[in-house]
Amino acid sequence: MKTKQCVDEMNGTDEYYLSKEEPTRSCLLTLRKIILEQEPGISESLKWNIPCFMYQKKMFCFLNTEKKTRQPYILMVKGNYLNHAELEKGDRTRMKILRIDHAADIPVQTIQTVLNEALNLYKKGTIKIDTEN
């Protein structure tokens, strides 16, 4: 009975992480922690069946994995405003990704730098956020 209760209490984001195999799961959970600890105004939900992180109710970034390699990446929603060497645009028009090698040490400083740069877009008004609640 206790197991069923735990499963019932899980939300969609928990299921997303738990559905991944190691070492991808651990890497994604660490990335989740880094993102959520970056700023008190960041929250998490599930959009398009992947974890979406919001800042002040605006989409900020997503966590996902590549289908072939299962390598995690952070997709920055307003990546076109960001100019970090580690970000890849590919053929996207607005978004950029930060690839993470799940078999290597997580580049925490790089991730925090990219997240801070993106958060500053919202804080400085480059990206408008609703201040009415």
Secondary structure as GFF3:
##gff-version 3
##sequence-region A 1 133
A	DSSP	alpha_helix	2	9	.	.	.	ID=ss1
A	DSSP	alpha_helix	12	18	.	.	.	ID=ss2
A	DSSP	alpha_helix	24	38	.	.	.	ID=ss3
A	DSSP	beta_strand	42	47	.	.	.	ID=ss4
A	DSSP	beta_strand	50	55	.	.	.	ID=ss5
A	DSSP	beta_strand	58	65	.	.	.	ID=ss6
A	DSSP	beta_strand	72	76	.	.	.	ID=ss7
A	DSSP	three_ten_helix	79	81	.	.	.	ID=ss8
A	DSSP	beta_strand	96	99	.	.	.	ID=ss9
A	DSSP	alpha_helix	108	123	.	.	.	ID=ss10
###
